Amino acid sequence: MDLGLASKVVLITGGSGSIGGHLAGAFAAEGARVAITYHRNKDGALQVAEDVIKQGGEAITVQYDLTDPESISAAFDTVTTKWGGVDVLIVNASAIPGTKVDPVAFEDISVEEWQSSLRADVEGSFHTVQAALPGMKERGWGRIVFISANIVQRGGAGDEAFVASKMAMHGLSRTLATELAPEGILVNVVAPGPTVTKGFLARVPDEYKQDLDGKSPEQIKRFLNRGKPAGHISSPQDVAGIVLYFASATNGNVTGSVVHVAGGN
């Protein structure tokens, strides 16, 4: 199926991580031009770009600080100068790479942690979308996909800062969807559950890690998959498939939606 993404310009915030990297590869495979942003992980972003180029795709890397409006503006200027305005915006970067291993009581959450999460996920999304909209409106076409987390639906003790900031993102997405639909711009949220990434095992609680010591990759996989209605936790490819649809020309009328990629959890 032709998703209508050939020559579209895609900007992925947090493009140097596991999910961001898989998204970059998936978009490149559809013929899109991919701007991979990073905050500190320049080497990771360069590796993702190199992989895309080896596939025959087009990619650039751009430094991007969600908490700095000037950095955001400069990144969009770089992409616009290179390829023209951004057609597809994937808001994937976050202040926190995943929920905590050890829950923290709400009264023990620091002001700095709370504000850091809100600045990145709420204010960062605000500035990022504002930077993308002029070009999308001018062309009468655009796609915005926010990457959230399944934990927003069920909550999680000790994850209040993360969940509150992501829930605000859901509200922003829903209101943007209503405002921007007449402009040909569709806005949706993809909320992954636990996903096998490079950093996933680092966030497995210690009491479970002892069950994984010395196990083969297949045994570890079976352990992590137990109790999941679909029989397995998600992969980055599972997430990428939904994001690609939302971002594509094939999606002609789905906006304001949240899709949980969590195997039924």
Buried (B, 14 or more C-beta within 10 A) or exposed (E): EEBBBEEBBBBBBBBBBBBBBBBBBBBBBBBBBBBBBBBEBEEBBBBBBEBBBEEEBBBBBBBBBBBBBEBBEBBBEBBBEEBEBBBBBBBBBBBBBBBBEEBBEEEEBEEEBBBBBBBBBBBBBBBBBEBBBEBBBEBEBBBBBBBBBBBBBEEBEBBBBBBBBBBBBBEBBBEBBEEBBEBBBBBBBBBBBBBBBEEBEEEBEEEEEEEEEEEEEEEBEEEBBEEBEEEBBBBBEBBBBBBBBBBBBBBEEBBBBBBBBBBEB
